[in-house]
């Protein structure tokens, strides 16, 4: 999948949850959405991009990925 599209999609998810007054709840919401609706290969790709320092990811996306990596990262990385 195109990395730019994944970043765009993740940023759109983050902008929805950014309205949440509690930061912790927003980050959990982002992570939960990615876990429920993104295929493992999509999550692998977004983590690879995060690890490579790809620019353009929302601060909320970066924080959600880092804080919830253990539950989001597909088995058999």
SEZAMI-182678 format. One record per residue: residue number from 0; residue in three letters; x, y, z of N, C-alpha, C in turn. Coordinates in nm, 4 decimals. Example, Ala and Ser with C-alpha at 12.3 -4.5 7.8 and 13.67 -1.06 7.14 Angstrom:
<num = 0 | residu = ala | nu = 1.3190 | nv = -0.5690 | nw = 0.7800 | cau = 1.2300 | cav = -0.4500 | caw = 0.7800 | cu = 1.3200 | cv = -0.3300 | cw = 0.7800>
<num = 1 | residu = ser | nu = 1.2850 | nv = -0.2250 | nw = 0.7080 | cau = 1.3670 | cav = -0.1060 | caw = 0.7140 | cu = 1.2900 | cv = 0.0030 | cw = 0.7870>
//
This chain:
<num = 0 | residu = unk | nu = 0.0843 | nv = -0.1182 | nw = 0.0000 | cau = 0.0000 | cav = 0.0000 | caw = 0.0000 | cu = 0.0884 | cv = 0.1239 | cw = 0.0000>
<num = 1 | residu = unk | nu = 0.0401 | nv = 0.2274 | nw = -0.0611 | cau = 0.1129 | cav = 0.3527 | caw = -0.0711 | cu = 0.1289 | cv = 0.4165 | cw = 0.0669>
<num = 2 | residu = unk | nu = 0.2522 | nv = 0.4426 | nw = 0.1056 | cau = 0.2816 | cav = 0.5002 | caw = 0.2364 | cu = 0.2175 | cv = 0.6354 | cw = 0.2584>
<num = 3 | residu = unk | nu = 0.2154 | nv = 0.7182 | nw = 0.1538 | cau = 0.1538 | cav = 0.8512 | caw = 0.1667 | cu = 0.0052 | cv = 0.8385 | cw = 0.1991>
<num = 4 | residu = unk | nu = -0.0592 | nv = 0.7401 | nw = 0.1387 | cau = -0.2015 | cav = 0.7187 | caw = 0.1647 | cu = -0.2234 | cv = 0.6724 | cw = 0.3090>
<num = 5 | residu = unk | nu = -0.1359 | nv = 0.5853 | nw = 0.3577 | cau = -0.1482 | cav = 0.5405 | caw = 0.4974 | cu = -0.1336 | cv = 0.6568 | cw = 0.5941>
<num = 6 | residu = unk | nu = -0.0361 | nv = 0.7424 | nw = 0.5689 | cau = -0.0157 | cav = 0.8591 | caw = 0.6553 | cu = -0.1385 | cv = 0.9493 | cw = 0.6509>
<num = 7 | residu = unk | nu = -0.1915 | nv = 0.9713 | nw = 0.5317 | cau = -0.3113 | cav = 1.0560 | caw = 0.5169 | cu = -0.4283 | cv = 0.9965 | cw = 0.5953>
<num = 8 | residu = unk | nu = -0.4487 | nv = 0.8653 | nw = 0.5805 | cau = -0.5581 | cav = 0.7991 | caw = 0.6516 | cu = -0.5385 | cv = 0.8072 | cw = 0.8028>
<num = 9 | residu = unk | nu = -0.4168 | nv = 0.7811 | nw = 0.8497 | cau = -0.3887 | cav = 0.7875 | caw = 0.9937 | cu = -0.4101 | cv = 0.9281 | cw = 1.0466>
<num = 10 | residu = unk | nu = -0.3683 | nv = 1.0286 | nw = 0.9705 | cau = -0.3877 | cav = 1.1677 | caw = 1.0122 | cu = -0.5358 | cv = 1.2040 | cw = 1.0190>
<num = 11 | residu = unk | nu = -0.6155 | nv = 1.1511 | nw = 0.9275 | cau = -0.7600 | cav = 1.1766 | caw = 0.9311 | cu = -0.8226 | cv = 1.1137 | cw = 1.0558>
<num = 12 | residu = unk | nu = -0.7788 | nv = 0.9942 | nw = 1.0899 | cau = -0.8270 | cav = 0.9291 | caw = 1.2129 | cu = -0.7888 | cv = 1.0142 | cw = 1.3339>
<num = 13 | residu = unk | nu = -0.6644 | nv = 1.0599 | nw = 1.3350 | cau = -0.6165 | cav = 1.1420 | caw = 1.4473 | cu = -0.6944 | cv = 1.2718 | cw = 1.4574>
<num = 14 | residu = unk | nu = -0.7283 | nv = 1.3331 | nw = 1.3456 | cau = -0.8009 | cav = 1.4597 | caw = 1.3532 | cu = -0.9412 | cv = 1.4394 | cw = 1.4098>
<num = 15 | residu = unk | nu = -1.0011 | nv = 1.3232 | nw = 1.3853 | cau = -1.1300 | cav = 1.2924 | caw = 1.4458 | cu = -1.1168 | cv = 1.2842 | cw = 1.5981>
<num = 16 | residu = unk | nu = -1.0154 | nv = 1.2121 | nw = 1.6453 | cau = -0.9981 | cav = 1.1919 | caw = 1.7888 | cu = -0.9349 | cv = 1.3126 | cw = 1.8582>
<num = 17 | residu = unk | nu = -0.8803 | nv = 1.4060 | nw = 1.7836 | cau = -0.8180 | cav = 1.5250 | caw = 1.8432 | cu = -0.9192 | cv = 1.6102 | cw = 1.9200>
<num = 18 | residu = unk | nu = -1.0460 | nv = 1.5967 | nw = 1.8873 | cau = -1.1502 | cav = 1.6719 | caw = 1.9578 | cu = -1.1739 | cv = 1.6174 | cw = 2.0986>
<num = 19 | residu = unk | nu = -1.1234 | nv = 1.4996 | nw = 2.1258 | cau = -1.1387 | cav = 1.4378 | caw = 2.2584 | cu = -1.0623 | cv = 1.5214 | cw = 2.3614>
<num = 20 | residu = unk | nu = -1.1282 | nv = 1.5635 | nw = 2.4694 | cau = -1.0604 | cav = 1.6490 | caw = 2.5684 | cu = -0.9464 | cv = 1.5800 | cw = 2.6440>
<num = 21 | residu = unk | nu = -0.9549 | nv = 1.4498 | nw = 2.6611 | cau = -0.8503 | cav = 1.3752 | caw = 2.7310 | cu = -0.7523 | cv = 1.3174 | cw = 2.6291>
<num = 22 | residu = unk | nu = -0.6276 | nv = 1.3615 | nw = 2.6357 | cau = -0.5260 | cav = 1.3139 | caw = 2.5407 | cu = -0.5133 | cv = 1.1612 | cw = 2.5432>
<num = 23 | residu = unk | nu = -0.5120 | nv = 1.1038 | nw = 2.6624 | cau = -0.4978 | cav = 0.9584 | caw = 2.6758 | cu = -0.6111 | cv = 0.8860 | cw = 2.6033>
<num = 24 | residu = unk | nu = -0.7319 | nv = 0.9356 | nw = 2.6170 | cau = -0.8474 | cav = 0.8763 | caw = 2.5504 | cu = -0.8362 | cv = 0.8900 | cw = 2.3994>
<num = 25 | residu = unk | nu = -0.7865 | nv = 1.0046 | nw = 2.3536 | cau = -0.7682 | cav = 1.0259 | caw = 2.2095 | cu = -0.6676 | cv = 0.9266 | cw = 2.1526>
<num = 26 | residu = unk | nu = -0.5558 | nv = 0.9091 | nw = 2.2213 | cau = -0.4528 | cav = 0.8168 | caw = 2.1726 | cu = -0.5035 | cv = 0.6729 | cw = 2.1740>
<num = 27 | residu = unk | nu = -0.5791 | nv = 0.6369 | nw = 2.2755 | cau = -0.6391 | cav = 0.5029 | caw = 2.2814 | cu = -0.7392 | cv = 0.4839 | cw = 2.1673>
<num = 28 | residu = unk | nu = -0.8132 | nv = 0.5901 | nw = 2.1361 | cau = -0.9091 | cav = 0.5834 | caw = 2.0259 | cu = -0.8413 | cv = 0.5621 | cw = 1.8919>
<num = 29 | residu = unk | nu = -0.7336 | nv = 0.6337 | nw = 1.8697 | cau = -0.6576 | cav = 0.6176 | caw = 1.7454 | cu = -0.6040 | cv = 0.4753 | cw = 1.7353>
<num = 30 | residu = unk | nu = -0.5411 | nv = 0.4297 | nw = 1.8420 | cau = -0.4837 | cav = 0.2947 | caw = 1.8429 | cu = -0.5928 | cv = 0.1891 | cw = 1.8248>
<num = 31 | residu = unk | nu = -0.7033 | nv = 0.2072 | nw = 1.8913 | cau = -0.8137 | cav = 0.1122 | caw = 1.8798 | cu = -0.8671 | cv = 0.1041 | cw = 1.7374>
<num = 32 | residu = unk | nu = -0.8793 | nv = 0.2192 | nw = 1.6736 | cau = -0.9274 | cav = 0.2219 | caw = 1.5359 | cu = -0.8291 | cv = 0.1473 | cw = 1.4440>
<num = 33 | residu = unk | nu = -0.7010 | nv = 0.1764 | nw = 1.4605 | cau = -0.6002 | cav = 0.1102 | caw = 1.3770 | cu = -0.6020 | cv = -0.0412 | cw = 1.3996>
<num = 34 | residu = unk | nu = -0.6187 | nv = -0.0827 | nw = 1.5214 | cau = -0.6210 | cav = -0.2261 | caw = 1.5548 | cu = -0.7434 | cv = -0.2949 | cw = 1.4923>
<num = 35 | residu = unk | nu = -0.8589 | nv = -0.2300 | nw = 1.5020 | cau = -0.9832 | cav = -0.2908 | caw = 1.4538 | cu = -0.9971 | cv = -0.2887 | cw = 1.3016>
<num = 36 | residu = unk | nu = -0.9538 | nv = -0.1799 | nw = 1.2388 | cau = -0.9872 | cav = -0.1613 | caw = 1.0985 | cu = -0.8708 | cv = -0.1705 | cw = 0.9995>
<num = 37 | residu = unk | nu = -0.7488 | nv = -0.1690 | nw = 1.0482 | cau = -0.6342 | cav = -0.1781 | caw = 0.9570 | cu = -0.5815 | cv = -0.3207 | cw = 0.9541>
<num = 38 | residu = unk | nu = -0.5539 | nv = -0.3690 | nw = 0.8347 | cau = -0.4953 | cav = -0.5017 | caw = 0.8186 | cu = -0.3542 | cv = -0.5017 | cw = 0.8773>
<num = 39 | residu = unk | nu = -0.3056 | nv = -0.6186 | nw = 0.9186 | cau = -0.1697 | cav = -0.6260 | caw = 0.9727 | cu = -0.0634 | cv = -0.5666 | cw = 0.8802>
<num = 40 | residu = unk | nu = -0.0759 | nv = -0.5880 | nw = 0.7489 | cau = 0.0258 | cav = -0.5331 | caw = 0.6580 | cu = 0.0244 | cv = -0.3806 | cw = 0.6578>
<num = 41 | residu = unk | nu = -0.0917 | nv = -0.3204 | nw = 0.6772 | cau = -0.1003 | cav = -0.1748 | caw = 0.6850 | cu = -0.0304 | cv = -0.1250 | cw = 0.8119>
<num = 42 | residu = unk | nu = -0.0532 | nv = -0.1959 | nw = 0.9226 | cau = 0.0111 | cav = -0.1568 | caw = 1.0483 | cu = 0.1620 | cv = -0.1777 | cw = 1.0420>
<num = 43 | residu = unk | nu = 0.2047 | nv = -0.2856 | nw = 0.9781 | cau = 0.3503 | cav = -0.3068 | caw = 0.9603 | cu = 0.4120 | cv = -0.1905 | cw = 0.8840>
<num = 44 | residu = unk | nu = 0.3448 | nv = -0.1489 | nw = 0.7778 | cau = 0.3963 | cav = -0.0407 | caw = 0.6934 | cu = 0.4023 | cv = 0.0919 | cw = 0.7694>
<num = 45 | residu = unk | nu = 0.2993 | nv = 0.1236 | nw = 0.8469 | cau = 0.3008 | cav = 0.2513 | caw = 0.9195 | cu = 0.4098 | cv = 0.2495 | cw = 1.0264>
<num = 46 | residu = unk | nu = 0.4341 | nv = 0.1340 | nw = 1.0889 | cau = 0.5433 | cav = 0.1246 | caw = 1.1863 | cu = 0.6795 | cv = 0.1364 | cw = 1.1185>
<num = 47 | residu = unk | nu = 0.6936 | nv = 0.0784 | nw = 1.0001 | cau = 0.8196 | cav = 0.0916 | caw = 0.9255 | cu = 0.8447 | cv = 0.2383 | cw = 0.8926>
<num = 48 | residu = unk | nu = 0.7400 | nv = 0.3076 | nw = 0.8555 | cau = 0.7536 | cav = 0.4501 | caw = 0.8234 | cu = 0.7890 | cv = 0.5296 | cw = 0.9489>
<num = 49 | residu = unk | nu = 0.7257 | nv = 0.4962 | nw = 1.0598 | cau = 0.7561 | cav = 0.5629 | caw = 1.1864 | cu = 0.9035 | cv = 0.5429 | cw = 1.2218>
<num = 50 | residu = unk | nu = 0.9504 | nv = 0.4200 | nw = 1.2095 | cau = 1.0886 | cav = 0.3871 | caw = 1.2432 | cu = 1.1894 | cv = 0.4557 | cw = 1.1508>
<num = 51 | residu = unk | nu = 1.1475 | nv = 0.4809 | nw = 1.0278 | cau = 1.2346 | cav = 0.5486 | caw = 0.9314 | cu = 1.2298 | cv = 0.7010 | cw = 0.9465>
<num = 52 | residu = unk | nu = 1.1392 | nv = 0.7488 | nw = 1.0304 | cau = 1.1284 | cav = 0.8928 | caw = 1.0514 | cu = 1.0614 | cv = 0.9668 | cw = 0.9380>
<num = 53 | residu = unk | nu = 0.9695 | nv = 0.9002 | nw = 0.8702 | cau = 0.8976 | cav = 0.9638 | caw = 0.7603 | cu = 0.8210 | cv = 1.0848 | cw = 0.8131>
<num = 54 | residu = unk | nu = 0.8293 | nv = 1.1939 | nw = 0.7415 | cau = 0.7609 | cav = 1.3160 | caw = 0.7855 | cu = 0.6150 | cv = 1.3146 | cw = 0.7404>
<num = 55 | residu = unk | nu = 0.5371 | nv = 1.4013 | nw = 0.8007 | cau = 0.3980 | cav = 1.4177 | caw = 0.7631 | cu = 0.2984 | cv = 1.3528 | cw = 0.8564>
<num = 56 | residu = unk | nu = 0.3460 | nv = 1.2711 | nw = 0.9496 | cau = 0.2547 | cav = 1.2080 | caw = 1.0448 | cu = 0.2175 | cv = 1.3068 | cw = 1.1538>
<num = 57 | residu = unk | nu = 0.0908 | nv = 1.3107 | nw = 1.1836 | cau = 0.0408 | cav = 1.3937 | caw = 1.2927 | cu = 0.1089 | cv = 1.3545 | cw = 1.4237>
<num = 58 | residu = unk | nu = 0.1277 | nv = 1.4515 | nw = 1.5094 | cau = 0.1862 | cav = 1.4251 | caw = 1.6416 | cu = 0.1018 | cv = 1.3240 | cw = 1.7178>
<num = 59 | residu = unk | nu = -0.0295 | nv = 1.3281 | nw = 1.6987 | cau = -0.1186 | cav = 1.2334 | caw = 1.7653 | cu = -0.0962 | cv = 1.0919 | cw = 1.7124>
<num = 60 | residu = unk | nu = -0.0754 | nv = 1.0783 | nw = 1.5827 | cau = -0.0497 | cav = 0.9463 | caw = 1.5241 | cu = 0.0808 | cv = 0.8899 | cw = 1.5804>
<num = 61 | residu = unk | nu = 0.1847 | nv = 0.9719 | nw = 1.5795 | cau = 0.3152 | cav = 0.9278 | caw = 1.6309 | cu = 0.3026 | cv = 0.8839 | cw = 1.7760>
<num = 62 | residu = unk | nu = 0.2362 | nv = 0.9643 | nw = 1.8574 | cau = 0.2214 | cav = 0.9318 | caw = 1.9998 | cu = 0.1406 | cv = 0.8033 | cw = 2.0189>
<num = 63 | residu = unk | nu = 0.0321 | nv = 0.7878 | nw = 1.9429 | cau = -0.0506 | cav = 0.6669 | caw = 1.9554 | cu = 0.0281 | cv = 0.5427 | cw = 1.9148>
<num = 64 | residu = unk | nu = 0.1047 | nv = 0.5534 | nw = 1.8064 | cau = 0.1845 | cav = 0.4391 | caw = 1.7618 | cu = 0.2903 | cv = 0.4020 | cw = 1.8647>
<num = 65 | residu = unk | nu = 0.3555 | nv = 0.5011 | nw = 1.9202 | cau = 0.4608 | cav = 0.4734 | caw = 2.0177 | cu = 0.4045 | cv = 0.4172 | cw = 2.1477>
<num = 66 | residu = unk | nu = 0.2970 | nv = 0.4768 | nw = 2.1972 | cau = 0.2404 | cav = 0.4339 | caw = 2.3257 | cu = 0.1709 | cv = 0.2983 | cw = 2.3179>
<num = 67 | residu = unk | nu = 0.1185 | nv = 0.2638 | nw = 2.2011 | cau = 0.0385 | cav = 0.1412 | caw = 2.1891 | cu = 0.1006 | cv = 0.0403 | cw = 2.0932>
<num = 68 | residu = unk | nu = 0.2295 | nv = 0.0534 | nw = 2.0715 | cau = 0.2985 | cav = -0.0332 | caw = 1.9756 | cu = 0.2788 | cv = -0.1816 | cw = 2.0063>
<num = 69 | residu = unk | nu = 0.2907 | nv = -0.2185 | nw = 2.1313 | cau = 0.2823 | cav = -0.3609 | caw = 2.1685 | cu = 0.1506 | cv = -0.4230 | cw = 2.1261>
<num = 70 | residu = unk | nu = 0.0411 | nv = -0.3502 | nw = 2.1379 | cau = -0.0876 | cav = -0.4085 | caw = 2.1011 | cu = -0.1199 | cv = -0.3908 | cw = 1.9519>
<num = 71 | residu = unk | nu = -0.0520 | nv = -0.2990 | nw = 1.8864 | cau = -0.0799 | cav = -0.2727 | caw = 1.7446 | cu = 0.0083 | cv = -0.3524 | cw = 1.6497>
<num = 72 | residu = unk | nu = 0.1295 | nv = -0.3816 | nw = 1.6929 | cau = 0.2238 | cav = -0.4476 | caw = 1.6034 | cu = 0.1803 | cv = -0.5906 | cw = 1.5776>
<num = 73 | residu = unk | nu = 0.1619 | nv = -0.6258 | nw = 1.4505 | cau = 0.1196 | cav = -0.7618 | caw = 1.4182 | cu = 0.2234 | cv = -0.8655 | cw = 1.4597>
<num = 74 | residu = unk | nu = 0.1775 | nv = -0.9825 | nw = 1.4942 | cau = 0.2689 | cav = -1.0929 | caw = 1.5288 | cu = 0.3491 | cv = -1.1307 | cw = 1.4067>
<num = 75 | residu = unk | nu = 0.4666 | nv = -1.1815 | nw = 1.4288 | cau = 0.5509 | cav = -1.2234 | caw = 1.3177 | cu = 0.6101 | cv = -1.1085 | cw = 1.2405>
<num = 76 | residu = unk | nu = 0.6416 | nv = -1.0030 | nw = 1.3129 | cau = 0.6988 | cav = -0.8823 | caw = 1.2517 | cu = 0.8076 | cv = -0.9212 | cw = 1.1572>
//
